[in-house]
């Protein structure tokens, strides 16, 4: 499981011009990708890592500040563009495998006490954010 995590001042995701998820205060924008060998245990570990990741101001975490997270599924995180000009997506898990695992990350974050907003799995989404820092990390579990 892979996540691209950005510290943001605010972020939103829209589908067909309608906002479906938004955080209006400092927190984390998280793009989550799933590969073939991922499972619920990895989803739990990813959620715990995201909740405790100390990249907010003054080396605080979302758990320290009760900061929100906006979680959006992103199969392209497992794209491979090493050959040619067209990426291959073979390392990305198919939707029926990936969707429940992205949902598991969100549910585990909520179980930990996080305020979580989401996108819509498989939709054509427009993401807007104000990157703070900028701080962007790739987290692999």
C-alpha angles and dihedrals in degrees: 000000000000132000133187105209124195127185105229140183089211138344141183141183125209134193118199091348094307121113108236099172133019141167116195099187136054113298142107133306106206127191109194126200127186128207131196100271096047120118142172092279090059090046090055091048091049092051092049091048092050093046093051101035107127101216102112120099116304090016092290127149132220087257091054094051101026085239119174129246129211108207120195127178113239119180091178090074085083094050116129117210099166093113126050125333101291117076121226120224099198093119092057115094115240118257097260089057098037102044097062090047094051087048089050091055090052094046092048091049089052091048088054089055101262126148102229130185121188146196125230115273112245095003126128097254134189112211122198124184146158105226111216115214087348096265119167126165136181111220119194122190 
